Amino acid sequence: MLKVLPLVVALFLGGCAGLNAATPVPISLRVAGSTSMGPALRELGDAYQSLHPNVLVELRGGDSAAGARALVAGDADIAAVSWRSPDEKASAGVEAVPVARDAVALIVHPSNHLAGLTLLQTRSIYRGEILDWAAVGGPSAEPLVVSREDGAGTRATFDALVMGGEQVTLNALVMPSTLSMVNYIASHAPAIGYVSMDALTDTVRTLPVEGVGTTPSTARAGVYHLTRVLYLYTASPAPPAVQGFVDFVLSPAGQAIVARHHVPLR
């Protein structure tokens, strides 16, 4: 009987060791950057965590430029970047992974029944050159120009695709996030702004640009003028935990989630 006891204890301890070895190591993935990509990334993170209970996907927000800086500084594992110039080169040791397409919508108050704008008209409004909506077919009121902060990917998109290197008027109001932009436009009748297609609500009205509306189909076809690609920036090569999340975003399940917010790539 005494000889059997050590064997039972050894088997018990061996079983415990096996259980400990099989327990996944807790992992935290820090994602910083674009507020436009925030809702999609939040849903993607929740779905990934349900499949991998040992992983915590932590969204830190900011803007695209801040996210990229945080990645390089080691303060984030993934940067969400909503604008990258076609001729821009990634920083050394950084990989830019396209994960979705998106469209930047021009928005006004629902009471503004303007039929639409051309790119040149939009640029003139944002330069402060058009002082009455009536000059472009709108109501008789001075346009209230609303823009985003420097560093925001949506601001960079607008500057590149609309402003063409020209400066937004110094009289423009600057909003710190996508949500604050929508809320401001919704409560100020003369205002005009721009947001990701994912942020559109019935509290604002979208304006066609060059006669083309802001829809997933026009963004997918590339016929809408303010279409962009959304990226996840990672270290190159990406650590296994980071690569696992990126692979999930690009998987059929991940792209189905992306499709609820943006235009999927696959």
Secondary structure, 3 states (H helix, E strand, C coil): CCCHHHHHHHHHHHHHHHHHHHCCCCEEEEEEECCCCHHHHHHHHHHHHHHCCCEEEEEEECCHHHHHHHHHHCCCCEEEECCCCCCCCCCCCEEEEEEEEEEEEEEECCCCCCCCECHHHHHHHHCCCCCCHHHHCCCCCCCEEEEECCCCHHHHHHHHHHHCCCCCCCCCEEECCHHHHHHHHHCCCCEEEEEEHHHCCCCCEEECECCECCCHHHHHHCCCCCEEEEEEEEECCCCHHHHHHHHHHHCHHHHHHHCCCCEECC
